[in-house]
Amino acid sequence: MRLAISPDGLVLPDAGAKAPGRGAWIGVSRDELEKAIAEGHLKRALMRAFKGAPLTIPDDLPERISAALARHLGDRLGLELRSGNIVMGSARIEEQARSGRIAVLLHASDSSTDGRRKLDQAWRVGTDAEGTGQRGMVLPLDRMMLSVALGRDNVVHLGVAGHPGDMRAANRVLQAVSRVVQYAGQDAADATNETGRDASGNADPLMGGAAHSDEYVKD
């Protein structure tokens, strides 16, 4: 996550990395961030990163980051939907999954176990992964959040179209998904095991228990 400073010195998330001026990059889970804020590590690191510029860390920064990452993922899903790369509706997902046309399978956090199991099984058939236990990823977003992001009603499951010869859309979505998942504290390795594909993003790790954002400053 890139952090930027507003004109009045407020530290704000910049999920799209588009805000002008100097920015500091951090790669932490929400729990780690809250600890770094409470212990003063984040403010000290940001003071170094922003060369001593006056700054204020809002009390709700962790929640703002969570919301910003969710919006960023929603924006990415919306772009892919408009490009024809998102498949919705259980019946349609199942059909395309069985025929090997779904590269990434995602489930809302409040999706039913039976619904997930049925689509996971169809996906394994289509990817020649029967017997592996490969599953779609359960997002830390519920159906309401997914529905709002995609402008559709009751989005519980979704697939990202793709095949081994063309994983471009899948990789774009996985990068956005990985940021949300890792910030929520879900192990990246678990995400890889569930999707059957690498869900790693570009976030840098927390080192030594402090947010070393000054080491990742970008102009």
C-alpha positions, -999 to +999 in steps of 0.1 A: +000+000+000+013+035-009+007+062+017+006+098+007+003+131+025-026+155+019-019+192+016-029+196+053-005+168+064-029+140+068-015+105+060-039+088+036-039+055+016-032+057-021-042+022-034-039+032-070-005+048-065-016+079-084-015+107-059+011+133-068+042+140-047+062+118-025+048+085-013+058+057+012+052+021+006+043-004+034+036-041+032+018-052+064-013-069+076-039-048+094-030-063+128+007-054+122-002-019+111-023-013+142+006-025+163+030-003+145+007+027+150+002+020+187+040+016+193+049+047+173+069+027+147+048+039+117+050+076+126+088+075+130+092+056+097+070+081+079+088+110+094+120+097+079+103+088+046+088+123+042+119+141+054+104+154+086+074+170+070+045+177+094+021+148+093-009+134+111-019+097+112-057+094+114-070+071+141-089+052+115-060+047+090-062+009+092-099+010+083-093+036+055-067+013+040-091-017+042-117+003+024-093+016-002-080-019-010-116-032-013-124-003-037-093-010-057-103-046-061-138-036-070-125-012-096-103-039-111-133-064-112-154-037-128-129-031-155-126-068-162-164-071-162-166-044-189-139-062-209-159-094-208-135-113-185-158-119-155-183-147-154-211-146-128-241-168-119-235-203-105-249-221-136-228-202-160-197-204-138-201-242-135-205-246-172-174-226-181-154-241-153-160-276-165-149-267-200-116-252-187-125-216-194-123-203-158-087-193-147-096-180-112-126-189-090-136-165-062-163-168-035-179-142-012-171-146+025-208-154+032-212-179+004-225-213+014-203-243+018-224-264-006-223-236-033-186-234-031-181-272-031-202-276-063-183-249-082-149-260-068-155-295-081-165-282-116-134-261-117-111-290-107-126-310-136-119-282-161-084-277-149-075-314-148-070-311-110-094-338-097-082-353-065-059-323-057-083-305-033-079-273-053-105-247-043-116-213-052-105-184-030-129-172-003-125-134-003-126-113+028-156-095+011-192-105+015-218-107-013-230-072-006-196-057-011-190-077-043-225-067-056-218-030-051-184-033-067-198-050-098-231-031-099-250-064-099-274-080-075-264-109-052-229-116-065-219-147-045-194-164-068-175-151-098-150-165-122-122-148-142-120-161-177-087-174-189-067-205-199-030-215-196-023-196-228-038-164-217-037-155-180-035-118-184-069-109-168-064-136-141-031-122-131-045-086-129-073-098-107-050-120-085-027-090-079-056-069-066-070-098-046-037-106-030-034-071-016-068-074+001-061-110+013-027-102+027-038-070+045-067-090+061-040-114+074-047-144+053-015-163+045-004-158+009+005-195+007-031-204+016-043-182-013-019-200-036-031-234-025-067-225-028-066-210-063-039-234-076-021-204-089+003-178-074-016-150-058+014-130-048+014-092-052+040-065-050+036-055-014+069-055+005+071-074+038+072-060+073+108-063+086+119-064+122+085-057+136+084-021+122+070-005+091+101+003+072+082+025+047+112+048+043+130+021+024+103+019-002+098+056-008+090+065-044+089+100-058 
